[in-house]
Amino acid sequence: GIPVETQMEEYAPGQIEYSMKPQYGIKMVDAVHRLRYVTKALCDRNGLEATFMTRPNQDTTSNGFHFNHSLWTLDGKNAFYDPNDDHKCSEILRYWVAGLIHQ
């Protein structure tokens, strides 16, 4: 299945946002692929076209595609949180973010 939690209209005409339940590892990648495939197939069957382009129309708002990240220790603690840090960020979080933005 596809773990969709919510679906709502966005700002641009025909723009829809899906929110999905958190998944571990490759399961989320598979779920996103299935959601895109099913969305395109259902639209095609109804004479519509679904696109996941960043900005399919210059006259409307752009589309987004974002992920929320979390990392937990084996005993269930948030590995990104450090109560002693001024910004409450652990060293693991700093490395995690550095890895995401490294080019």
Secondary structure, DSSP 8 states (H G I E B T S, - for coil): ---EEEEEE-SSTT-EEEEE----THHHHHHHHHHHHHHHHHHHHTT------S-S-TTS-----------B-TTS-BTTB-TTSTT-B-HHHHHHHHHHH--
